[in-house]
Structure formats: C-alpha cells, structure tokens
Amino acid sequence: METKGRLYGIGVGPGDPELLTLKALRLLRAAPVVAYQSAIDKESIARAIVAQYLPGNQIEVLFHLPRALEPEKAKSIYDKEIEPIADHLAAGRDVVVLCEGDPFFYGSFMYLFTRLCDQYETEVVPGVSSLMACPVALGVPFTYYTDILTVLPAPLPAEELTTHLLMTDAAAIMKLGRHFTKVRDILHKLGLASRARYIERASTSQQRIIPLDEVDPDEVPYFSMIVIPTKNRL
C-alpha cells in the first residue's frame, strides 16, 4: 500500500527570521517539498523570511491565493492552486507549507488545511503573529488584567468598525491598505486617534512607525497595522 505524505503548515512569523520557532525550523529543513504563496509577479514574503535556513536540495512549489475575492469566486482558484501540493502528498512526499505569521490567524494555510486535512495527515505549527509583534515593536503594552482586545479587519464597513471600537478596551486594525483613510477618519471621530499607533512591516528591515496623521494613504501596504492600546495603566 502506498504511503501518503504528511502535510505541515508552519508559521514563519511576522518577518524577522529569528522569530521562527525551533519546531518550525526542524520541520522546514527535513521536508522534501517546501510550498509557499506569493502575489503574482512578486517575491514570496514567507520564503524570504526562511531563505537562509533552506538546505538547497528541496522541491519548491509556488502557489497564488488572490486576496479581495468573494468566497465563491475564490473557491475554484484555491482548488486549482493547491493541486501540485496534493500531487506531492499523494506521491508520498511530505510537504511543509510556509505561512507568514500564524497559520490559523488570518493565515493563507487555512485554505489548504480545509481542502487537504481530511485526505492527508496534517500538523500545524503556530507562529509569532503580527498581533504580537506590532505592540512590542511600538513599545506599548496592549492589554492589562481584564481588558478586552478586539481584532478588526479594515475592509469592514465603517459602521461595523465604529460599533466594535466603541465596545472594546484595546484594538488591532489589520489589512489596512486602501482602507486606511476610512479607519483614520473613524478614529478621529471616536476620539481614539491620540492613542492609535501606526506600524508597517513589523520586525523586518523595512519596518516603519509613523504618526497616524503623517501616513500617506496612497503608500499604506497590506502588511500594516493600527494598534490602539488600552488606556488603563496598572
């Protein structure tokens, strides 16, 4: 009976190669196949994070999972993009899939997991997420004691963002990109702009921390975050 390969989804962290866990490093170096995603015609950020650790003798599989698509439109694209990975697993080769941040926290690996975990033995290795890295880079304690933390995707409608921000002690607003102006205006309206901190590409050599009102809305990358720490101090 032919043995199937094992699927590993490993979180590679927010960008600093030294934030890779020891377990992820061990699995990365041992796997015959390494898969990673990127935007079309762009370098894979996940691969760049771990490039120095790759032994050089592995099969590499690049796939594309386009963002900003409606779920039904994206489904068929995702199904097709994972086919090469499924082929390696069916042939008995273990596959490590790299995922920026943490695989299950807005991670690209989730789309592979839901399609392949019922067919192949799968293990997920947590990673340091931007939710942890950004407050540390900013030097601001996020929450104390019983503070409530809310994580918000910036593409949400303004009304929903407003509602959630009014009901929480601290917040992280992710996936800013072209939604930055909307978010900034909401923060000013709610009186939260003075507490808000903007950071992009946390923990990398391209990290930038900019005062909220000095951010150019046309230059905000996908990998950016606004952190609103608790007003409490204990």
C-alpha positions, 0 to 999 in steps of 0.5 A: 500500500502506498504511503501518503505524505504528511502535510505541515503548515508552519508559521514563519512569523511576522518577518524577522527570521529569528522569530521562527520557532525551533519546531518550525525550523526542524520541520522546514529543513527535513521536508522534501517539498517546501510550498509557499504563496506569493502575489503574482509577479512578486517575491514570496514574503514567507520564503524570504523570511526562511531563505537562509535556513533552506538546505538547497536540495528541496522541491519548491512549489509556488502557489497564488491565493488572490486576496479581495475575492468573494468566497465563491469566486475564490473557491475554484482558484484555491482548488486549482492552486493547491493541486501540485501540493496534493500531487506531492502528498499523494506521491508520498512526499511530505510537504511543509507549507510556509505561512507568514505569521500564524497559520490559523490567524488570518493565515493563507494555510487555512485554505489548504488545511480545509481542502487537504486535512481530511485526505492527508495527515496534517500538523500545524505549527503556530507562529509569532503573529503580527498581533504580537509583534506590532505592540512590542515593536511600538513599545506599548503594552496592549492589554492589562488584567481584564481588558478586552482586545478586539481584532478588526479587519479594515475592509469592514464597513465603517459602521461595523468598525465604529460599533466594535471600537466603541465596545472594546478596551484595546484594538488591532486594525489589520489589512489596512491598505486602501482602507486606511483613510476610512479607519483614520477618519473613524478614529478621529471621530471616536476620539481614539486617534491620540492613542492609535499607533501606526506600524508597517512591516513589523520586525523586518528591515523595512519596518516603519512607525509613523504618526497616524496623521503623517501616513500617506494613504496612497503608500499604506501596504497590506502588511500594516497595522493600527494598534490602539492600546488600552488606556488603563495603566496598572 
